[in-house]
Amino acid sequence: MPGSYAICPICFWEDDAAQLADPVNGGGANRVSLVEAQANYWAHGTSEPRLAQFVRQPTGDDVREFGWRPIDPRLDDFSREKAKPWPDDPTVLYWWRPTSRVGRDA
């Protein structure tokens, strides 16, 4: 659930709902932005190279949600999220889901 502040044991990203709504800016629970953390993971296997000692490799028990993909600025426009009221269900900020409101007027 967004905003749980759970730390992912695979990449060491700390879940932060504010950064989910504004993934291009760092700060909050994490030093880097979510977009930067995703790029770091693909390049270094961790959300931030300085945190490499805390991560582990995925196992067969780790399942990525169907349809998940990294944020793509060509597809995912978060620029209007700051002007919208905070959602009752913050999972609408999950950009990969069909129920996402990201980049939509709703």
Order of alpha helices (4+ residues) and beta strands (2+ residues): alpha-alpha
